[in-house]
Amino acid sequence: MTTPKAPGAATLDTLDTPCLVLDEPRMAANIDRLKARMARLGVTLRPHLKTPKSIEVALRVMASPQGPATVSTLQEAEQFAQAGVRDILYAVGISASKLDRVLALRARGTDLTVVVDSLAGAQAVAERSRAEGTAIPALIEIDCDGHRAGVRPDQTEPLRAIGRALHEGGAELRGVMTHAGESYNAADVDGIRAMAEQERRAAVDAAEALRAAGLPCPVVSVGSTPTAMYAENLDGVTEVRAGVFVFFDLVMAGLNVCAQQDVALSVLTTVIGHQAEKGWILVDAGWMAMSRDRGTARQAVDQYYGVVCDLAGQPLGDLVLKETNQEQGIITLRPGSKAAPTDLPLGTRLRILPNHACATGAQHDAYQVVRGDSPEVVATWTRFRGW
Amino acid sequence: MTTPKAPGAATLDTLDTPCLVLDEPRMAANIDRLKARMARLGVTLRPHLKTPKSIEVALRVMASPQGPATVSTLQEAEQFAQAGVRDILYAVGISASKLDRVLALRARGTDLTVVVDSLAGAQAVAERSRAEGTAIPALIEIDCDGHRAGVRPDQTEPLRAIGRALHEGGAELRGVMTHAGESYNAADVDGIRAMAEQERRAAVDAAEALRAAGLPCPVVSVGSTPTAMYAENLDGVTEVRAGVFVFFDLVMAGLNVCAQQDVALSVLTTVIGHQAEKGWILVDAGWMAMSRDRGTARQAVDQYYGVVCDLAGQPLGDLVLKETNQEQGIITLRPGSKAAPTDLPLGTRLRILPNHACATGAQHDAYQVVRGDSPEVVATWTRFRGW
């Protein structure tokens, strides 16, 4: 998965553009910071590998080469299992048609856990467990914030009915999980802290409701990058899932979950034209390279399609990637900026920080790995995709 | 590139979801319609292959297996050249660092044309042509609508200076090209017709300005799907470029450039949960499968992340994909709809029409090809990507 580069073989000055650049020291610092937090709070980190989709990054973020890990697709589970990861949570509600692949992975020695949030879903997992003579482990998804899927923690009877359908039906009731997706919309850091407590409370309440009914609930899993970064108390929680913290991005910086200089991912691009009268600088990074994600549009500071940096990764003269076509982007001064125009001749290379690391990463097949302000590419790490 | 399927080998009921489904008869009708228009108007169609990124689709849309064709990346040019396409326009402004790959393609027998819109750009192409002893052909990009790159057609002297830099500098001045990107924002069909005439006029005026100065301008290239579908007169134009017409999408339907039943691309998805109190149906198609493109948000009818159809491709009960997470989508009734809720049990399979065929296609590695309302997958065609 790694293509080691001979020193000097490739640099940010010679790579074909656009491409995805990963600043390894920034990533390492991001990983160390969250690992230290989790250790202080006494919980296991089960990193969400949907963000990196890379074996090399996974090995740097997981506690061990065997895991634990979280994934969002069976393709990720299969790729990571092939690379030796043995403890994987597939954190999206399972459908019966996906159980063949789940069983195949489990038969090859990967402890893959699925997620259900309905009686019908639990019954399907239990039925298949009985039919195969193997207990498929499942977590029950809890809805802590109305964001997405899950049983509300106060719906005690439906929750227990799902638990019993798993536990008594031949599957393995392994616990509960929840995700505070609404933390991305928090107004401020206090809002994120409150959301973290709400997330914890929902998971712990649900676990207690199951246990009070005599059902097992060893795993109490919570997580989102904002709540993981600001949770102050995780009593009763056994593990935290988070993904985007590995790279961070402009949405996270806008939420004050990181600083802009923590963002480890950028898109390398080349100036291909100008519309001088309009103050436009055209580059070869359009939405295909950046993704269509405009997650900062709803934040206090709109970063459009990204913040423009120089080759060393430092923001450049208040420039943003204002508009994108498929393979062309338009860089302008941030609307309202009083900064002087920056002269960027044809051929100038730039790096653009993304709104959303998961979405921008998904547009690329590899990371070009650099270290700090050195232009040297020290490695190329492949990404995978698909389902 | 084609994996022929034994009859019955795969159907829309058995494919892993999410995946990309292509209705071949709809695509064929879309292709036939534009080809007939172009024939009536007496111009060559140079289809833009950035939309399909597939050899199999290219062979169905090009006039011959050798082309002509348009691409938006050198990766596309290389892939199509490898498959035998010999006449390719790379329709994004060239940078000097990309000329190695241009020359390599030309040396292998592909007539690849590049695009410039500045004196510096023309000089770089000319300089490299002289250094290599081979005239690289170039079109001058004309800005017909302020949308993106290009020289305004009334900037006669800059235009001629670029032309001379190419023609007298050792490159080949092959002509002019323009793209009416603003046609996507037209208020109505009359607006598109007016934009088509503006696009034609800009290209023809620029060509005449070059010719009046004694410069060659054999190619006069225009195009966008909306203007290609509504142009009434293409006098002076030699070729039309268009891409998205092959599949069409909800943005084009919103512009009345096609009917919704012309949209040939959809994403197959499975129901994985419900939030009954809120009328939510959760599916396994999130933004990873649909893309983040929300191109209909600015149109009269917002289609959110897509229109929900049954397995036969027919719209279902006024349902839209209202919100997306990475691997989960939330289907609801269209806001304001008076339709009755549709009961879609866990495991139900649906097809979702995309806002933007180029963006949704780019999230997938293959087309699952079906014919009309038959669930049988008759072929799998691979897509490529990258730069």
HADDOCK unambig.tbl for C-alpha pairs under 7 A between the chains (distance, minus, plus):
assign (segid A and resid 18 and name CA) (segid B and resid 387 and name CA) 6.98 0.50 0.50
assign (segid A and resid 72 and name CA) (segid B and resid 327 and name CA) 6.50 0.50 0.50
assign (segid A and resid 93 and name CA) (segid B and resid 272 and name CA) 5.83 0.50 0.50
assign (segid A and resid 94 and name CA) (segid B and resid 272 and name CA) 6.41 0.50 0.50
assign (segid A and resid 95 and name CA) (segid B and resid 272 and name CA) 5.60 0.50 0.50
assign (segid A and resid 95 and name CA) (segid B and resid 347 and name CA) 6.11 0.50 0.50
assign (segid A and resid 96 and name CA) (segid B and resid 347 and name CA) 6.85 0.50 0.50
assign (segid A and resid 149 and name CA) (segid B and resid 273 and name CA) 6.97 0.50 0.50
assign (segid A and resid 149 and name CA) (segid B and resid 275 and name CA) 6.85 0.50 0.50
assign (segid A and resid 272 and name CA) (segid B and resid 93 and name CA) 5.84 0.50 0.50
assign (segid A and resid 272 and name CA) (segid B and resid 94 and name CA) 6.42 0.50 0.50
assign (segid A and resid 272 and name CA) (segid B and resid 95 and name CA) 5.60 0.50 0.50
assign (segid A and resid 273 and name CA) (segid B and resid 149 and name CA) 6.99 0.50 0.50
assign (segid A and resid 275 and name CA) (segid B and resid 149 and name CA) 6.85 0.50 0.50
assign (segid A and resid 292 and name CA) (segid B and resid 292 and name CA) 4.99 0.50 0.50
assign (segid A and resid 292 and name CA) (segid B and resid 293 and name CA) 5.53 0.50 0.50
assign (segid A and resid 293 and name CA) (segid B and resid 292 and name CA) 5.53 0.50 0.50
assign (segid A and resid 327 and name CA) (segid B and resid 72 and name CA) 6.50 0.50 0.50
assign (segid A and resid 347 and name CA) (segid B and resid 95 and name CA) 6.12 0.50 0.50
assign (segid A and resid 347 and name CA) (segid B and resid 96 and name CA) 6.86 0.50 0.50
assign (segid A and resid 364 and name CA) (segid B and resid 386 and name CA) 6.67 0.50 0.50
assign (segid A and resid 386 and name CA) (segid B and resid 364 and name CA) 6.67 0.50 0.50
assign (segid A and resid 387 and name CA) (segid B and resid 18 and name CA) 6.99 0.50 0.50
